[in-house]
Amino acid sequence: MTSVDCPLLRTARLGPTDYWNDSCAVEELAYAIERGASGATSNPPIVLEVLGKEKAHWVPRVRQLAFENPTWSEVELTWAIVEEMAVRGASLLAPINARESGRKGWLSVQANPANYRDPTRMVEQAIHFASLAPNLHVKLPATSAGMVAIEEATARGISINATVSFTVPQAIAAADAVERGLNRLAAAGGDPGKLVPIVTIMIGRLDDWMKVVVDRDGLSVNPAALDWAGIAAFKRTYGIFKERGYRSRMLAAAFRHHLHWTELVGGDVSLTIPYAWQVRFNESGIDPVARMHEPVDPAIVAELCAKLPDFRRAFEPDGLTPVEFDTYGATVRTLRGFIKAYHDVQATIRDILLPNPDLRTV
């Protein structure tokens, strides 16, 4: 495939920053790969979105699966589609995975978000997902139970992607869990070098939560400062990862504006960017330069820490305990959204198989 020169391709060429497609939709993923992308992600909202964008493929496929498996429930059909969608996307990345000796070319698929409190079920699903294709990460949440699952899945030789993660303490806890798992894997005779663990910070969702808190509590904060919350947390975490020598690679997700791209260029990290933002960035005329090591304005960080206790908790390495991960506002909002989207996928499967007879069709 011929690469198209553009800002995101130049980002990838600058190194060591990788860029990913924040979807498993095949046309969008092909666009991204042509412009330097080396990975992709999936989650329940993305699956729901792809079902809508690729109706011509997935509606007949749902009906075919239902015909071939007449006793399957909506839940079983839902997971069959999720898995097939992930494997389909991973196949586009397989040549990159082979070329890069397994270091790149991965697609992340998310375990059932409704199991965020049950490490055993999360690990069981992770084992199953990892068997579907050699270049699938398994997304596990940065909840208190998720940390148990992250360690156990890693110890079993599975490359994980810690998700539903917004804060410095969550990212550190996930990286520590990975280290324990890698050490257990090595002690059991496995090869930790074959794993490519990822720790995500959903930087835009931390920004979102700060804005919710400001409105909810009637606070007066420089509005421009709120767009730096996720970047500040990400950069602080990046420094800690490098200092401690963690073997997990950081990934930035949930893009809201171009600073979420330009301020992280030059880091040994991955950026998972939605298709619509890729197009905007590629048409922006911005020539990316390395800025990862440029600190966020200390005055902005000071204001956020002083006026927003929830930012301080997100920014300080010991700002949250693992038990508090589950009740942190951004975590709760995102888990609720992911679980709702998971049920919405089931409802979409139901509508394909049992269309509402009360609605007139043309």
N, C-alpha and C positions, 0 to 999 in steps of 0.2 A: 504494500500500500504506500502510495506517495504521500509524504508529509506536506502539510500546508503551512507555510510560514505565518505565524501569528504570535500574539503576546504569550499565550499559554504554551505554545511549542517552545518559545524562547525561555520561558520559565523552566520547562523540563530540561532544556539544554544547558541552562546555567549550572544545574547541579548544586547540591545533592537533592534538591526539592523535587518530589514526584507529584504529579497531578492525577487525580482519579475522576471518573464519571460518577456522579452521585445518583445513579440509577442503573437498572439492568435492562432498560429498553434498548433493543438491538440497534435501531437507527441512531439513537443518541450516543450509544456506546461506540458505534463505528465512527461517528463524527469525532468523538473524543480521542479515540485511538489514532486516527489520522493526524491529530494535532498534538500528539505526544503523551496522551494518557496511558498509564500503566497499571490501572486497577479500577475497580468499580464496587459499588455498595448496593445493598437491598435492605429494606425493612418493610413493615406492614403498610405504611402510607405509600411507599414506592410501589409495592405490589399492586395496591388498589389503583394507583395512577397508571401503571403499565397495562392493567386489565382494560382500562378505558381507552388508552392510546392504541393498543394493539388488538382491538376487538376482532378484527378479521382473522387473527390467528387463534386467540384464546377462547372465544365463544364456541367455535366448533370443537376445539380441543377439550373443553369442559364436558361438552355433550358426548364426545367420543369416550372419554374416561368413565363417565357415568354409565354409558351403555356397556362398556367392557367390564365394569365392576358394579353390578346392579345392587349389591348390598352395602356399598360404601356410604357412609354418612357424609353430611356436608363438611364436617371437620376433616375427614380423610381426603375428600376431594380438594379441600382448600390446601392442605399440606402437599398433596401431589402436585398442584399447580405451582405453589411457592418453590418447591424443589426443582421442578422442571424449568421454571423461569430462571432460577439461579444457575443451573447447569448450562442452560442455553447461553446466558451471558458469559459464564466462565469459559465456554468453548471459544468465544471470540478473543479471550485473553490468553488462551493456552499457548499460542506461538510466542508471546512475550515471556510467559512463564518458562518455556523451554529455552529461549534465547538467553534469559537472565539467570539460568540455573536455579530457578525456584525462588529467587529473591524478589521478583516483581511478577505482575500478571495474575493477581489474585482478585477474587470477588468475595465480598463479605455477605453472608446470609444470616439473618437474625433468628435466634431461637424464640420459641413462643413467649411473647412478653408477659402473658398472663401467669407464667411460672416463675416470676421474678423472686418469689419467696422460697422456691424449692430447688436447691442445688442438685439433688439427685435427678430430677426430671430434666433439668437443663443439661447436665452432663450426658444423660442418655440420648438426648436429641443431638447434642454436639457430636457424639460418636457416630450417629447415623448420618448427619450432614457431611462429616469428613469422609465418609465412604462413597459419596456420590460423585466426587471429582477431586483430582489431586491439587487443585488450586482454589479451594474454598476455605476462607476464614469463617469461623463461627462467632457471631456477635453474641456476647453475654453481657448482662447489665452490671453497672458499677453500683449495685446494691450490696447490703451486707451479705446476703446469701449468694449473690453473684460472685463475690470474692472467693468464696469456697469453691464455686463451680469453675472459676477461672483457673485456680490452682490445680484442681483435679483434672480438668480437661487438658491443661498443659502437660501435666505429669503423664497423661495417656498419649502424648505425642500429637496433640491437636493444636494448630495455630489459631489463636483466639483474637478477637477484636473487642476490647472492652468498650461498650456503648452506654447510652443513658448516663453520660459522664460530662460534667460541666466545671469541675472544681479541681484545684491543685491537690487537696487531700484525696479525692477519689482517684485521680490519675496515679498518685504515688502508691496508694493501696493496691491498685490494679497491677502496677509494675512490680510491687513486692510479691504479690500473689503469683505472677508469672515467674519471677525468679525462684520462688520456692518450688513451683512446678517443674521448671527446667532442671533444677538441682535434683529433684526426685527422679526425673526422667533419666538423667545421667547416671545416678546411683543404681538404677535398674538396668543399665546397659544400653539405654537408648541414645540417640544422637540429637542433642538440643540444637545443633547447628542447622538441622533441617527445618526447624520451625521459624516462622516469621510473625511473631506476636505484635499486635497493634494495640495502642492505647489511645482512644479518641477523647478529645474535648470538643463538645458541641458549642463552639464559641458564640454563634449567633443566638442560641437558646439561653445562654447566660445573659447576653445583652437583653433579650426579650424579658427575662425574669426581673432584671434590674428596673426596666421600664414599668412592668406591672407593679412592682413594689413602690416605685415613686408615685404612681397614680393611686394605688390602693391606700397609701399612708399619707397622701397629700404633701409630699416632700418637694423641696425646691433644690434641684440639682442641675448643673450645667448640662443641657441636653446633648451636647457634643461629647461630653465625657462618657455617657452611657454606651456609646458605640465603641468604646475602648475596653470595656470590662472583659470581654472574652479574650481579646488580644493580650491584655495584661496577664490574665490567668495562664494563657497558653505559653507566653514567653517565660514567665516565671517557672512553670513546670519544665519547660525545655532546658533551662539552666540546671535545674535539679537533676533531671535525667542524665545530662552529660556529666555532671559532677559525680553522681553515684554509679555511673557506668551501667545503667539498666540496659538490658538487651531488647526491650520493647521499642518499637518505633512509634512516634507520636503522629496522630492524624487530626487535622482540623476539619470540622464539619459544621453544617447549618449556616451557610453563607447568607449574609444580609446586605452587604455592601462591598465595594471594591477594596477597602482596607483589610478585609478578611483574607484577601489574596496578596496584595502588595506588601503588607507588613510582615508576612511570613516567608517571603521568598528568600532563599539562601540558607534556610535551615535544613537539617537532615531529617526532614519530615515529609508527610504526604498531605495533600489538600484535596478533599473530595468535594467537587463543585457541581451543582445542578446544571443541566443543559442550558437553561435560560440564562444563567449567569455566565456560563462559558461563552455564549454568543455575545453577550454584552461586553465581556472582558476583551474578547478577540476583536471587537469593533471599536474598542475604546481609544486606540492609538497610544495607550500607555506602554512604555518600554520598561519591562520589569528590571529592577535592580535589587541586589541583596540587602534586605533590611531586617532580617531576623534578629541580628545582634544589636540593633538600635533599640534602646529601652523606651518604653512608653513614658511620656512626660510625667515626671514625679509629681507635679502639681495635680494632674488628673488622677493618678493613683491615690494621692493623699485625700482628695475630695471624695472619691468613691468610698474609701475606707472610713472616712469621718462621718459621712452622711448615710451610708448604706451598710448596716451590720451584715446583711446577707452577702454583700460583696467581700467584706473583710473575712467572713467565714469561708468564702470560695477562694480567696487569694492567699491566705495564710496556710502553710503546710499542715498545721495542726488545727485548722479552723473547724473541722468536722470530725467526729468519730465515725467509725463504720456504721454504727447503729443509726446515726443521724443522716447517713446518706439517703435512707429510705423516706425521710420526711422533709428533705430539702425541697424548697418550692419548685425549682427547675426539674428535679427528678420526678416529683409527683405529677407535674403538668405533662411531662414527656411520656411517662409510663401510661398515664390515662389516655393520652392521644394515641400511643402505639396499640394499646389494648382495644380501644375503640376501632381503630383502623383494621385490626385483625378481625374483629366481629363484622365490620363492614365488608371485608373480603368474603367472609362466609355468606353475608346477605347477598352479595353480588352473584356468588355461585348459585344461591337459591333462586334468584331472579332469572338466571339463565335456564335453570331446570324447571322452575315452576313460575313462569311469567304470570303476572296478575291478570286474571280473566276479566276483571272489572274495567281494565284500561283498554280503550279501543286502539287497535293497531291498523296501520295503513299499509 
